[in-house]
């Protein structure tokens, strides 16, 4: 569980939100990598990812293609630097990135005293600035592996946080008997998490800023 300023203890109904495409209008990690690399760096990186992209078209392994993108665009970057860049990115894109109807639902659950957890396949490190701004009680996401100097290695700690892994992360965080009052998502990668919720919301949010 990624550390946020709020207490991670469960004190109200547990509500899980996917991040990319649910709370946002686009994939945040792809947007962050493009923003960070700039146009020239982005195009060069995509070209270098050609073999990995071709492999993905065959095996559809989202974790593998994501790891390849991390290695291409972030290998050797200090985690502290990456965190600072993620903060700047969130500040710049927030007003055009977050879905108004999703934010309204998020705030409504907050008023009801819910424990709101973001469960995302994107790296927790890059989603953390958004989670803090939202006032999330917790954040579960894909964890980037770091070397002994605190630099990104291009690998993950554990699995890509998608599909059944989302449920596994919730179980590890809240126990084997975890009960979701509600859950929201927008892709097949959220299906297992939505199936755990008393009130599942699939592609519930449509508004754009």
RAFEN-V298040 format. One record per pair of residues at least 6 apart in sequence whose ideal C-beta (glycine too) atoms are under 7 Angstrom apart, sorted by the first residue. I is the first residue (numbers start at 1). J is the second residue. D is the distance in Angstrom with one decimal. If there is no record, write none. Layout:
# RAFEN-V298040
{{I	J	D} {I	J	D}}
This chain:
# RAFEN-V298040
{{1	8	5.8} {1	138	5.5} {1	140	6.1} {1	173	5.0} {2	124	4.0} {2	128	5.9} {2	139	4.2} {2	141	6.5} {4	131	6.1} {4	132	6.1} {4	136	6.1} {4	138	6.5} {4	139	6.1} {5	132	6.6} {6	135	6.9} {6	137	5.1} {8	137	6.8} {8	138	5.2} {10	115	5.1} {10	174	6.1} {11	115	6.2} {12	113	4.0} {12	114	5.0} {12	115	5.1} {13	114	4.9} {13	115	7.0} {13	181	3.7} {14	115	5.1} {14	117	6.8} {14	174	6.6} {14	178	6.8} {14	179	6.7} {14	180	5.5} {14	181	5.9} {15	109	5.0} {15	114	4.6} {15	116	5.2} {15	180	6.9} {15	181	5.5} {15	182	4.7} {16	117	5.3} {16	119	5.1} {16	170	6.7} {16	180	5.5} {16	183	4.3} {16	193	5.9} {17	23	5.8} {17	106	6.8} {17	116	6.6} {17	118	5.4} {17	184	5.0} {18	119	6.3} {18	120	6.3} {18	184	6.2} {18	185	3.9} {18	186	6.3} {18	190	4.9} {19	28	6.5} {19	118	5.2} {19	120	3.9} {19	122	6.1} {19	127	5.7} {20	27	4.7} {20	28	5.3} {20	120	6.4} {20	122	5.8} {21	27	6.9} {21	186	4.2} {21	187	6.6} {22	102	6.2} {22	184	5.3} {22	185	5.7} {22	186	4.9} {22	205	6.3} {23	98	6.2} {23	99	6.2} {23	102	4.7} {24	97	5.2} {24	98	6.0} {24	99	6.7} {25	97	6.1} {25	99	6.1} {25	208	5.4} {26	97	7.0} {28	122	5.5} {28	126	6.8} {28	127	6.4} {29	122	4.2} {29	123	6.4} {29	126	6.0} {31	93	6.8} {32	86	6.6} {32	89	5.2} {32	126	5.3} {33	69	6.5} {33	73	4.8} {34	42	4.8} {35	89	5.5} {36	85	6.0} {37	45	5.8} {37	73	5.9} {45	72	5.0} {45	73	5.4} {48	72	5.7} {49	68	6.0} {49	69	6.5} {49	72	5.6} {52	65	5.7} {52	68	3.8} {53	65	6.9} {56	64	6.9} {56	65	4.2} {62	160	6.2} {62	162	6.1} {63	159	6.6} {63	160	3.3} {66	160	6.1} {67	154	6.4} {67	155	6.3} {67	156	6.2} {70	144	6.5} {70	152	6.7} {70	154	5.2} {71	154	3.0} {74	82	6.8} {74	152	4.6} {75	152	6.1} {75	154	4.7} {76	151	5.2} {76	152	6.6} {77	151	6.4} {77	152	5.0} {78	150	5.7} {78	151	5.4} {79	125	6.6} {79	146	5.5} {79	150	5.0} {79	152	6.7} {80	150	6.8} {82	125	6.1} {82	152	6.7} {83	125	6.1} {86	125	6.5} {86	126	4.5} {86	128	6.8} {86	129	5.2} {87	129	4.7} {90	129	3.8} {90	130	5.2} {90	133	6.6} {94	133	6.9} {95	209	6.3} {96	209	5.1} {98	209	6.6} {99	205	4.7} {99	207	5.3} {99	208	6.8} {100	207	4.6} {100	209	6.5} {101	205	4.8} {101	206	6.7} {101	207	4.2} {102	205	4.0} {106	116	6.5} {106	134	6.3} {109	116	5.7} {110	116	6.4} {110	135	6.7} {114	181	6.8} {115	137	4.7} {116	136	5.6} {116	137	5.4} {117	136	6.8} {117	137	6.2} {117	138	4.2} {117	139	7.0} {117	140	6.2} {118	127	6.6} {118	131	5.4} {118	136	5.3} {118	139	4.8} {119	140	4.7} {119	161	6.8} {119	166	4.9} {119	169	6.4} {119	170	6.6} {119	193	6.2} {120	127	5.5} {120	141	4.5} {120	161	6.3} {121	142	5.7} {121	160	5.8} {121	161	5.0} {121	162	4.2} {121	189	6.2} {122	141	5.8} {122	142	6.5} {123	141	6.0} {123	142	5.2} {123	144	5.1} {124	139	5.5} {124	141	3.4} {124	142	6.8} {124	143	6.0} {125	144	5.8} {127	139	6.3} {127	141	5.5} {128	139	6.2} {131	139	4.3} {138	173	6.8} {140	161	6.4} {140	169	4.3} {140	170	6.9} {140	173	6.2} {141	161	5.3} {142	156	5.8} {142	160	5.4} {142	161	4.6} {143	156	6.2} {143	157	4.0} {143	158	6.0} {144	152	5.4} {144	156	6.6} {145	153	4.7} {145	155	4.1} {145	156	5.9} {145	157	5.1} {146	152	6.3} {146	153	6.5} {147	153	5.3} {159	165	4.7} {161	169	5.9} {162	189	4.2} {163	189	5.2} {163	192	5.7} {164	192	5.0} {166	190	6.9} {166	192	6.3} {166	193	4.4} {167	192	4.9} {167	193	5.8} {167	196	6.1} {170	178	5.2} {171	178	5.7} {180	196	5.0} {180	197	4.0} {180	198	6.8} {181	198	5.6} {181	199	6.5} {182	197	5.4} {182	198	6.8} {182	199	4.1} {182	201	6.5} {183	193	5.2} {183	194	5.0} {183	196	6.7} {183	197	3.7} {183	200	5.6} {183	201	6.9} {184	201	4.2} {184	204	5.8} {185	193	6.3} {185	194	5.5} {185	202	6.3} {186	203	5.0} {194	200	3.9} {194	202	6.0}}
